[in-house]
Amino acid sequence: MKIKMTEDAPGSPDGVRVEQYEKGETYEVPDALGEALVDHGFAKAIGRRPSAAEKDAEKDADAEKDADAEKDADAVEDSAPAAPVEDKQDKPAKAEA
């Protein structure tokens, strides 16, 4: 599996030795390691369809962003000062021509 690292992270390609994978670099790794790094957010898969876990993580991230945007919009709406209400008694009556 080919991956591009989005964060520095250690990983074991064979279950025995541990290697350091560097942010921004592209690696060919065993599927199990690649999927683990992708699922934990340390890498992006290159040249294949995203796994179900990747799709779920992306949906969750999108839903969280939408919820945060909605909260921000509500907070702005709640903190906006109310428009001044005109008091008709304070204005002089218009003279008719």
Helices and strands as residue ranges (DSSP letters): E 2-5, E 9-11, E 19-21, E 26-28, H 31-39, E 43-45, H 52-79, G 88-90
